[in-house]
Amino acid sequence: MAGDHSKMPTEQWQPHVERKIASGPDPVENPEYYDGVSVKRIIAYVIDFLICGFVGIIGTIIASIVGVMSFGLLFGPLMALLALIPLVYHTFFISSDQAATIGMRMMGVRVYRLDGGRPEILQAFIQTAVFFLTVAPTSFLILIVCLFNSQRRCLHDILAGTLILNKID
């Protein structure tokens, strides 16, 4: 089955009958799904960070103008809303039909549920929220979890029930 591209990617992994749970494609039998995913995820995150930063700069300019026009009353709440940009950006794009942020699309990876489907909005939100809640306090050290499992899943992937794999058409 290694390299068998005649089936749809999601058809190649289905729930194990004996355990009745889905676990994604086997990294040994289907290495093409996992080749370079860790590096691609890092580059995708940098791209997404730059996009969110650009949107944040535009938002800050708009919030400043509205803040001045409201004599400072709306500046604080609008700046607080800007902190939600990365959460909304990642949740929206991961739960979209393409199941990938702009950076992920550029790097050729996407997010899958463990049964091979597209993540639902709640899974996308959990994945994004856990990522942002754990990365800052641990100075990105929490991401080394992916080095100790064969599917290269980080803590936020495990808790959300998702996989990041190469997009294979």
NORCOR-V43118 format. One record per helix or strand of 3 or more residues. SS is the DSSP state (@ for helix, = for strand). FROM is the first residue (numbers start at 1). LEN is the number of residues. If there is no record, write none. Layout:
ss->SS from->FROM len->LEN
ss->SS from->FROM len->LEN
This chain:
ss->@ from->9 len->4
ss->@ from->31 len->3
ss->@ from->37 len->33
ss->@ from->75 len->8
ss->@ from->85 len->10
ss->@ from->102 len->6
ss->= from->109 len->5
ss->@ from->121 len->18
ss->@ from->141 len->8
ss->@ from->155 len->6
ss->= from->162 len->5
